[in-house]
Amino acid sequence: MNLEKINELTAQDMAGVNATILEQLNSDVQLINQLGYYIVSGGGKRIRPMIAVLAARAVGYQGARMSPLPR
């Protein structure tokens, strides 16, 4: 399986991961908000969350904690 296929399979879940990152990094400090946006828009640092999403799906997990980050 190539990375493009993994991106397709995890796109919806990764949107949740991105939303969680932005939510967790929401701050009165503008630099923190810019960093959160940079992380999400840059697309880097996504392999581990994708692996976590794929592992959860592989065992049939569909609960509220599908996002690899705490809410």
Steps between C-alpha positions, in 0.01 A plus 500: 500500500640840409474828689241639259265210576559543874415870464174404328409246769572734789392838354185536709669391822802721433266797459397426859865485604561838337196649673623365833846650446351841425262471796779402741728776375238774516655774709496869576864494391501561125824306447339184641209536256744549213690188601180296506405624157852426372484144633161434340559675169853369451390139492810377681504280808209289380642147481452413869142628518421313176646180645291546815186553290577195283569285808173608661311418181680165466363386835156644432518791743247772421469682829523865590876480556584418139708817488854416620500816711310551827202732482 
